[in-house]
Every structure is written in structure tokens, then in C-alpha cells.
Amino acid sequence: IWKEYGEENGLGKEWWNYVVNFIDLCHSEEFFDNEDCIADVYQHSSIDKSKVDICMKESGGLEGDVENSLLEEEKKAEMSHGNYNVIPSVEVNTFEVEGDLSAENVFNAICSNFLDDAKPEICRLCVDTSSLNECVIPEKVIRESGFADVAIIFVMICLGAFVYCKGFRTGPAYENPPGECEVV
């Protein structure tokens, strides 16, 4: 979509409309890969589906184990600037957490970014626990720390995952969104 609607002028109004509309209309387990929902998002975003389909086909398509030329081009550009991501990874306050992305590791990465006197109670309750899942049982957390802390941590994790996964990055290497035309 960016290649067809944003690369030339660097604005990509249709691309950003697509992102917002996709989140609003299709960002659920039921509709994420639903062709009708995606077609509706294209229509709401003023995107010609046939242009995107042609671009996707010409860059490698979706069938088989075939290299995607646009993604390879982007990877080479990132590597030439010294930027690369190890996948899977999660970014917490510009620090990349790689490798074992267990709930405990991501939770500890998030909590370690708070000053001691500003840490949410859930971070103090669940640090160094043998089982994070048992520690964050809603009844226990609500009873011992209050619902607000649980909500804050949940929102932080969801927002962090959303921002990272959608690629809303900033900095010199990300001045222009990627030129890939793969449908999210």
C-alpha cells in the first residue's frame, strides 16, 4: 500500500487511513484475515485493491516459499544503516528484548523501566516470583494492589505490543515508512 500510495509523495495518506481503518474494523481474531473486512478497509481508505494485489504478486506473492523482493529491499536498506531487528523481539522504551519472550521476561523488562519509588504495585508484588501467571491472578492483584495497577500494566503491555508490531517507529532510519505493500 505504501509503495502504491505513499512512496512518491512521502505522505501516504491512504496508507495511514488503511492502518486506522484496519484497527477500527478488522483488528480482532474474527476479522483479522477476513477478505470482506479487508476489502471494506480498502474501500474506506480509497485504496484500489487490484493495485495492491498486482504489487504483492510482482514482489513475490503469497503462495509458496518465495522471496518477497520489497521486504528484501527494506532489509538491505535497514542493514546498510546499521539497523536491524532480531525476530522475535519486543521493544520496551527503545530497549529491544530478544530471545525468550516469556511473560516473565517481558513483564520484568517493563517493570525495570520504572524508578523504584514509581513502580506500580504489581511490579513489587510479582518481582522474583516463581510463577508470574499465579502472581497476577486478578483476584490477588485487585485485593493486594488495586485494580488501577492491573489496568495500567495491561494497557502498557497491549500498547507496547501494538506500537511495536505495527511499526510506528521514529528516528533517522524510520523517516519514511517501509516501502512494503504487504497487507497487514
N, C-alpha and C positions, 0 to 999 in steps of 0.2 A: 504494500500500500504506500509506504514511504517512497519507494522508487518511482511509482507512478504519479503520486500526488504531492510530494514534498521535496524531493531531491533537487528539482530545478530552482525553486524559489527559496528553499531553506525554511519555509514556514510549516508546511504540511498541515494546513487547517483540516483537511479531510481525515488525515491520519489521527490527529488528536480527537476529532469528533468521533472517529471509529473507536478509539480507546475508551472514551467516556461512554458512548452508547453501548459498547460491548459490556462494560462493567454494569451499567444500569439494566440491560436487558438479558444478557446471556451468562453472567458470571455466577453460575450455580451448577451443581453436579448434573442436574436435569438438562440444562440448556447449553452447557459449555461447548459441546461439539455438535449441536443440533443445527443441521443445514438451514432449516427455516428461520431459526433465530439469527444465524449469521447473515442470511440474505436480508432479513429485516434491518439488521445493523448497517449493512451496506447501503440500503435504501435511505435510512435515516441520516447517513453520513455523506450522501451524494457521491457514492463510490460505484463505479461500473464494475460489477463482478467479473465480467468477461476479461477486462484488462488485467485484473489480479490473477485470474486463472491462467491467462497466457503467460504472464510474468513467472508464475510459480512453475508452470510446465517448462518454460525455457531455462529456468535456473536449476532444474533437476527433478522437478515433480515431487509427488508424494508417495509414489509406488516404488517398492524395492529399496535396496541398499545402494543408493546413488548419491554421489556428492552434490551438494547444493552450491552452485557457483557463487551466489550472492553471500551466503554465510561464510564460505571460504575467503572471499574477498574481504569481508569485515574482519575475520580473524587475523588475516595477514596485516591489515591496517592497524589493528589493535596491537599486535605483536611488534610492529615496526616502531610504535610509540612506547614500547616497554610496558604496555598494559595487557594483562591477560587475567582471566578468571579460571580458577580450578573449579570444576563442577563435580559433585555438588558442593555448594558453598552458600553461606548466608552472611550478609553484611550487617554488622551491628555498629552504628556510629562510625562509619567509614573503616572499621576493622573487619577484615574478612575471616570468618570462622570456616575452616575447611576440614575435610576428613569426616570423622564420626559426628554426624549431625543429630545426635540423640537429643531427646528433650532436655536431659540434664545439662549437656554441653551448651545448647543454645540458651537455656534458662540462666546458666551461670555466666555466660557472655553478656547477657542483658543486664543481670544484676551487678556484675563487676563494673559497669559503667556509671553506677551511682556512687556519690560520696557516701561514706558510712552514715553520716547523720541525715542523709536524704533518701536512703534506701527504703523502698516500700516494705512494709512489714512482712509480706510474703517472701521477700528475699532473705530476711533474717530468719524466718521460720523454717525455710526449706533448704538453706545452705548446708552442705555436707550431709544431707540426708541419704539414707541408703536407697530410698525409692521416691523419686520426685512425684510419681503418679499417686502414691499413697499420701504424700505430704500435701498435695494440692487438691485433695478431696474437698469439694465445695463446702460441705458442712463444717469441716475442720477449719478451713481458711476463713469462712464467714464468722465462725464462732471466735477464732483466735485473732484475726486481723481486721475483719470488717470487709464488707462486700466491695467497697471502693477500690481497695488494693487489688482484689482479684480482677475487677473490671479494667483497671489501669494496665496490669500486666497482660491480660488477654488482648486488649486493644493494641498495646505496644507490639506484641508478637504478630498479630494479624497485619497491622500497618507495616511493620518492618518487612514481613514476608511479601506483602502486596507490592510495596515500593521496589524491593529488590527484584522480584520476579517480573515485574512489568518494565524494568529497565529505566526508571526515571532517575538517571544518574546525572551528576553535574561535574564540571571541571573541563580542562582543556581537551581531554580525549573524547569528551562527550558533547562537544558544542553542537554538533548536528546529530539527530537521532540516527540509528543504523539504517542502512540502505536496503535492508531485507524486505521482502514482500511476502514473507510467510504469514499466514493468518494465525493470529494468536488463539 
